[in-house]
Amino acid sequence: MNKLLLFLMIAAFPLLAQYEQGTYFVPASAATSRLATAVPTDGLGMINENPAYSGIFAENISFISASSFNQGWNFSGSFKNYNYGFFAGLNLKDNFDIPLSVGISYFRNYYDWGKMYYIVPESNTEGYEFPYDNSNLFTISAAYNSFFKLSFGITYKNMTKFFREDSKSEFSAFDLGVISNFPVSNLIPANCRVVKSKDYSFSYNIDYMLGFSIRNLGDRYDFGDPAQSDPLMRELNLGHSLTLNTSLEIGRQSISPFSVTTGIDVHEELIELNSGQNDYESIPGSIRFFDNFIIGQGDSGTRVSKGYIVSALETITIYGGCKMGGPYSPGNINGSGFMLESAGVSKIIDMIIGSKTTALIANHFNLRYYYGEYLSNGFEERSVNFLQLEVKNITSLF
């Protein structure tokens, strides 16, 4: 039995390690090669990268419903991934004049690893099984919004790994995250960043975001034999980004003509997989602050992601990025993708028609479709999609 489990772990580890990190089931994360710790986003799946996003979402969004179906391949064959989730948020500024927003979310992630071959040398038997991984994630977060934004979040995760009926493990873990947003443009005089006329007003903002998350804080897990337990794939993430966002006000509507974001993320696995003991590393692991975080240079111990996000008219967003370095890496991982949303179209229609119905749709509802993909030097490829419905500022409807 032990040899069977060993064989399965060796065969499945590259896949399961990716799953435990939650690396690529979020389209915006996959498309930027995991520029995901501190970037401007309203994608529900990003809560799985940093739970602090939940508090930021709650500033403008009251409810989100999202689901996806994803698939990909690697050296072990094809696999499928299903996700769905919900988010609810409340901005206390609107109701109680308190500069605080709170959000809660639930997210389910299910991996179907397809058909996997196994062999039991003792009994000279072999066959196929259909292993899967399942996780339920519950997140709560709060964000303070005054001169700058500061958000804290925590996620509780209940996870199951199934190889076969006698090879199943159930365990839990926590994620912690912090995101801060500094409005750099507030240091610039208003008359230098705002242009007004009787028909419109144009302005721009520059924001610097800084984030931190640590994922999979928990005990080791095993498949019935504690002596053969393994540590969770604990991961430390540091990220920062700079965003230029523009705003055009015409009548009662405001729309962003374009925005541009660029940033760097550092990902460190806090685990010694080759140590024999398979023990956890202490923070910050082998991260080199200047080389990894400032310059954005990856190395054999630390993965570094560099990417960009470009949006136009709150209608289309383009993503791109590259991840370099890290242990067990087959080389650079290149990502690309896009997001389509209805917000910009709804706002433009309301600018033209100006009815109560068009205003209701433009101010309170948004539909997004995300698509991302990445290719790792022919070693692995995945396509990821997400459909998301948002309801914004719901309290103003009553």
ABEGO torsion letter per residue (X at the ends): XAAAAAAAAAAAAAAAAAAAAGAAABAAAAAAGGBAABBBBABAAAAAABAAAAAAAAAABABBBBBBBBBBBBAAEBBBBBBBBBBBBBBAAAAAGBBBBBBBBBBBBBBBAEBBBBBBAAAGBBEBBBBBBBBBBBBBBBBBBBABBBBBBBBBBBBBBBABAABBBBBBBBBBBBBBBBBAAAABBAAAABBBBAABBBBBBBBBBBBBBBBGBBBBBBAGBAAABBBBBBBBBBBBBBBBBBBBBBEABBBBABBBBBBBBBBBBBBBAAAGAGBBBBOAEABBAAAAAAAGBBBAABBBBBBBBBBBGGABBBBBEBBBEEBGBAEBBBBBEBBBBAAAAAAAAAAAAGBAAAAAAAAABBBBBBBBBBBBGGABBBBBBBBBBBBBGAAAAX
